[in-house]
């Protein structure tokens, strides 16, 4: 879904998981998906790299991500994916991607973001600070 091949104007191709009668993964919020893809394409153009490379570079820097499993349908895919190793996104670019995909602050996360910031892990802190931004609690 995050290759840049599917977007608001280009649907999934027949013979792919999303293009078959049983699309997977199930997309709950299509608009949020398209917001993320829009930002990924913007960042891809800014850094002169493919959308998958931007996705992998962003994932690699997420505090809660410990490993990334790559999937490939062609010989070119792993070559392109490995090109992400040398890519580092700016803090602003990474925040734009996170902000575009941030889910709504729901229980218990909104409560934790409002009342529990004094006892969070590094991985939680970045995530919960995003919720605080969404709720207008950051200045």
Beta strands, then each sheet from edge to edge (+ up, - down):
end
